[in-house]
Structure formats: structure tokens, C-alpha cells
């Protein structure tokens, strides 16, 4: 059964969890924008992305295009960082981040749906 549910499912699950948690934090920023001494926050894994872009990943793969990121280890919740995003909430920026995060969440859901359709088609052919 493990063969049907490969690493892709794990990565999609991680990204859905990440997008969901990030949406809560970004929503809290908008809700508290008029609160005194509130510091807006964001949930990022920038350090992991930065190391991947610098080529310090552990897997020796051939890149077919210089724009491709080198492959690295799977992300985990330990790679996420809650960072301060300044002194005040800028509504336009906060709403842009919320919208972008929602679109990426929807994309992740679509990828998950496609993976399940593939598994469903394979199972139908076997039976």
C-alpha cells in the first residue's frame, strides 16, 4: 500500500498544513492591525529555501536548466519559522499575502485531488 502513497502525498500534506497555519497568522495580523504594540508575523521556511538556492542541498541530481532549484531533503515543521514582519500592519500587503496564500492552498488541494484520481484510475485497472 505504501507504493500507492509516495513522497508526493507527504509533501502535499506538509504544504497544506503550512498554508493553513500561515493563513491563521496572516488573518491575525489583519484582525489586530489597530491594536497598540502589535507586531505582524509570518510563517516562513526561508532559511531552507535560501540553502536550496545556494546549492547546499545533499542530493546529487543533474539540473537541466540553471533556473531549477537543486533537490533537497523534505521539509518538516522544524524548518518553519515565525518571524516578525515589522512594526505595523500594512493592510494592502497583508491582504495580498492572504490572497496569495489562499491561491497556493487551492493549488495544493488540486494537486492532491489529481494524485487521488491517479490512484483511483490505477485501482480500477487492477480490479
Steps between C-alpha positions, in 0.01 A plus 500: 500500500796731562576490127171677425570783743844630412696801628277732302213443740726582796618821337151608403384427857785712637417788265130487589587512871743786437249699295228446762721615789628795298143604418418513874803718569436734206134533601606586854718777356201658326275453804753670729611776267354771726632344823764701680851345498391207278782363285389328179642150450539252220578130481792433265757239413731748332823361646432161339410662168811718516727199557334321207556799274866517606544138395578361844253215459610145569369318191721473192254563216559643155330831434381536142447874530695756707167636631408172667554466874714208610307225678529492874368310798129510573381790710376442851321713756841562660598699188221753552573829669261754648658834415411860575404698190555855628337740740158548343258317276472644149151396391576474127803277559314287754205446265737418214673235713163357607383476139827349380497244780137405424578451130798281587284298740244448222780387267622250761144365536480460123830309495372271775180438307699412189716254695186329635352481150819332378485246786129445429571434131777254584276311741219482245733348242631243744154390603 
